[in-house]
């Protein structure tokens, strides 16, 4: 059952006509995490405990604010703010002690910076996404080893964004070995660079079309070259 739960979304993502199926998977997980957090679950004790401690990153707090459940967000932020105030007051009180020399005081000042940095990088939504996303990446390699149809779909795809290409290359070292690893890297490299060149050529033709000499020439596939290039380079979906 667990295998089915992970293989179905991966199979579906690789059948979507997009520039990076891993971006599609991530974006789906992200929307699911936002909807889950803003649904009735925000009142559950384990969810509130996690959001109180972790809070949200800059990107996801904006997405949560755009959701219709402003009361739910306000309640979560109130609890998270109360906890943050308490934690920072404790660190501030410890840094006011008169004992110790210059280096001890410096260590205490660093503690506040470390707390702020940790809070900045902490996000309940990110953690929820990343836990499942890692399993989906492992599922890709499982399907490549066991499903010939998926292997064909993988090889006929439009490649990946820069970030997810690098991620798959690294993950190959953990999931494959020997000739299987070498064959996968060769396939992945060709798939990535061929499709990066395709998008680059579409982008070039898009820019050429603003030259009067090409005004009467057909656009071909270049009309949406800018958002597709942003997707390839930055992993960002532009509607």
C-alpha positions in Angstrom: 0.0 0.0 0.0 2.8 2.5 0.9 4.5 1.8 -2.4 1.3 2.5 -4.3 0.8 5.7 -2.4 4.2 7.0 -3.6 4.3 5.5 -7.1 1.0 6.9 -8.2 1.8 10.6 -7.7 5.3 10.1 -9.3 3.8 8.3 -12.4 1.2 11.1 -12.7 3.8 13.9 -12.5 5.9 12.4 -15.2 2.9 12.2 -17.5 2.2 15.9 -17.1 3.4 18.1 -20.0 5.8 20.3 -18.1 9.5 21.3 -18.0 10.2 19.6 -14.7 8.1 16.8 -13.2 9.9 17.3 -9.8 8.8 20.9 -9.8 5.2 19.7 -10.4 5.5 17.2 -7.5 6.9 19.9 -5.2 4.2 22.4 -6.1 1.5 19.8 -5.5 2.9 18.9 -2.1 3.2 22.6 -1.3 -0.4 23.3 -2.1 -1.5 20.2 -0.1 0.6 21.4 2.9 -0.9 24.9 2.8 -4.5 23.5 2.5 -3.8 21.0 5.4 -2.3 23.7 7.6 -5.2 26.1 7.0 -7.8 23.4 7.3 -9.4 22.1 10.6 -6.0 20.5 11.4 -4.6 23.8 12.7 -6.6 23.2 15.9 -5.1 19.8 16.5 -2.6 19.6 19.4 0.3 18.0 17.4 0.0 20.5 14.6 -0.2 23.5 16.9 2.7 22.2 18.9 4.8 22.0 15.7 3.7 25.4 14.3 4.3 27.1 17.7 7.9 25.9 17.6 8.8 26.1 14.0 6.7 29.0 12.5 6.9 29.5 8.8 9.5 30.8 6.2 9.0 34.0 4.3 7.6 32.3 1.2 5.1 30.1 3.0 3.8 32.8 5.4 2.8 34.8 2.3 1.0 31.8 0.9 -0.8 31.2 4.2 -1.8 34.8 4.4 -3.4 34.5 0.9 -5.5 31.6 2.1 -9.1 32.4 3.2 -8.7 31.2 6.8 -7.3 34.4 8.4 -8.6 33.4 11.8 -6.7 30.1 11.7 -3.5 31.9 10.7 -4.0 34.5 13.4 -4.4 31.8 16.1 -1.3 30.0 15.0 0.7 33.2 14.7 -0.4 34.3 18.2 0.8 31.0 19.8 4.0 31.1 17.8 4.6 34.8 18.7 4.0 34.1 22.4 6.5 31.2 22.4 9.1 33.3 20.5 8.8 36.2 23.0 9.3 33.8 25.9 12.3 32.1 24.3 14.0 35.4 23.4 13.4 36.9 26.8 15.2 33.9 28.4 18.2 34.3 26.0 18.2 38.1 26.6 18.1 37.6 30.4 21.0 35.2 30.3 23.1 37.7 28.3 22.7 40.4 30.9 24.6 38.5 33.6 27.5 40.4 35.1 29.6 37.3 35.5 32.3 36.4 32.9 34.6 38.4 30.7 34.5 39.6 27.2 34.4 36.1 25.5 31.6 34.9 27.7 29.5 38.0 26.9 30.3 37.4 23.2 29.1 33.8 23.4 25.8 35.0 24.9 25.3 37.6 22.2 25.9 34.9 19.6 23.2 32.8 21.2 20.5 35.4 20.3 21.8 35.6 16.7 21.8 31.8 16.5 18.2 31.6 17.7 17.1 34.3 15.2 18.9 32.5 12.4 17.4 29.1 13.4 13.9 30.7 13.5 14.4 32.3 10.1 15.3 28.9 8.6 12.5 27.0 10.4 9.2 26.3 8.6 6.5 23.8 9.3 5.4 23.8 5.7 8.9 23.2 4.4 9.4 20.3 6.7 6.1 18.8 5.8 6.9 19.0 2.0 10.5 17.9 2.3 9.7 14.7 4.2 7.4 13.4 1.5 9.4 14.9 -1.4 12.5 12.9 -0.4 10.4 9.7 -0.6 9.1 10.6 -4.0 12.7 11.0 -5.2 13.6 7.6 -4.0 10.4 6.3 -5.7 11.7 7.6 -9.0 14.7 5.3 -8.8 12.5 2.4 -7.6 10.3 2.8 -10.7 13.3 3.0 -13.0 14.5 -0.3 -11.6 11.2 -2.1 -11.7 8.9 -0.4 -14.3 9.9 -0.4 -18.0 7.0 1.8 -19.0 8.1 4.4 -16.4 11.6 4.2 -17.7 10.4 5.0 -21.2 8.3 7.9 -20.0 11.3 9.2 -18.0 13.6 9.1 -21.1 11.0 10.8 -23.3 10.3 13.7 -20.9 11.3 17.4 -21.2 14.1 17.2 -18.6 14.3 19.0 -15.3 15.1 22.4 -13.8 18.7 23.1 -12.8 18.1 22.4 -9.1 16.3 19.1 -9.6 18.7 17.9 -12.2 21.5 18.3 -9.7 19.4 16.6 -7.0 18.8 13.6 -9.2 22.4 13.3 -10.1 23.3 13.3 -6.4 20.5 10.9 -5.5 21.8 8.4 -8.1 24.8 7.8 -6.0 22.6 6.7 -3.1 20.1 4.7 -5.1 22.1 3.1 -7.9 25.5 1.5 -8.3 27.9 0.3 -11.0 26.7 0.3 -14.5 23.2 1.2 -13.5 24.4 4.4 -12.0 26.6 5.2 -15.0 23.8 4.5 -17.5 21.3 6.6 -15.5 23.8 9.6 -15.3 24.3 9.4 -19.1 20.6 9.3 -19.7 20.0 12.1 -17.3 22.7 14.3 -18.7 21.5 14.0 -22.2 17.9 14.6 -21.2 18.8 17.7 -19.2 21.2 19.4 -21.7 19.1 18.6 -24.8 16.1 20.2 -23.2 18.0 23.1 -21.8 19.2 23.8 -25.3 15.6 23.5 -26.7 14.4 26.1 -24.2 17.4 28.3 -24.8 16.7 28.2 -28.6 13.1 29.1 -28.0 14.2 32.0 -25.8 16.6 33.2 -28.5 13.9 33.1 -31.2 11.6 35.0 -28.8 14.2 37.8 -28.6 14.8 37.7 -32.4 11.1 38.2 -33.0 11.4 41.8 -31.7 13.8 42.5 -34.6 11.9 43.9 -37.6 13.7 41.5 -39.9 11.9 38.6 -38.3 8.5 40.2 -37.7 6.7 38.2 -40.4 8.3 34.9 -39.3 6.1 32.4 -37.2 6.6 32.4 -33.4 6.9 28.6 -33.3 7.1 27.5 -29.7 8.7 30.7 -28.5 5.7 32.7 -27.2 6.0 31.2 -23.7 9.8 30.9 -23.8 10.3 33.3 -20.9 8.2 31.6 -18.3 9.5 28.2 -19.4 13.1 29.4 -19.1 12.3 30.8 -15.6 11.0 27.3 -14.8 14.2 25.6 -16.0 16.6 28.1 -14.4 14.8 29.0 -11.2 12.3 26.2 -10.6 9.5 28.8 -10.4 6.1 28.3 -12.0 4.8 31.4 -13.8 1.1 31.4 -14.5 
